């Protein structure tokens, strides 16, 4: 499968490397594909990875739009799925906490694309949760900020995850 990841920081690095190791082709969308850090990542992640330039863009976060919706607008015709933003990078490749799998919330407007992303989440060990259409990214993106705040500011540490429980 061909996978594009926006960014090559901790999360992008971890996900891209994990999927490349599982025989997926990965492209990291970055501002400077020729930067030493990016070249090192591509070399370390293996021959199934590459980097491509993306323009610098500001993202709006709130209840009238989202980063996911902005990306969909920039990439006309692309089947955008918002996912992999509600847990720390350290757990992306191994999201099991004791016997529980962390939930991976995702949203998008294309059912087949969401099915593909759900499969990618399962490959890594997540319990995928379909949160609805892409407009739900307006709620998932603040959930990411809640994780960051709890983990890094309010003393819970990075070994936490969200889990959707059903009765």
Phi, psi and omega in degrees: 000149176261126183234132174251133179239125176277111179104156179225031176280203183304314182290308181301316178302309183297311181295312182300316179296317180295317180287324176298322178293341178259024174069032172259150174271126186238131173243126176268120175273114185225164178290321184230088181300337181272359180296145183305318181298318182290317178300319179296319179298311182299318179294316181292323184285340173111176188291350180269008181242156175206175178230146178222152182282141169231149179286149176291131181220140173276142180249137176268137177235129180166210185253000178250349174197178180207166175300319179300316179291324177297315178300317179300323178291323180286328185252066183309130179090347180285150177263092188273133174233125177272125180196175174061043177225011185242026177205156181289153182303327183299339182253000185299320184272345180214080187270031179261131179244105189056250180255001184259141173267133176296146175284144172240104179283139178216154177212153180179169183262356182243116184299319181295319179296320177295324176297320178296313180293323175300319177297318177297321178295316179298321178306323182274347178110005179281160167260100184292143178228116178283113182267003176112205184289169184302331178301339177292347175300336177298337178259327179292322182295318173293332175297325175297319179294327176296315178301313181300315181297313180296317185287315190256338184252321188255022166082006180280341182076169186282354182271053178229157178206159175267146179220126175276123179254141179238149179243000000 
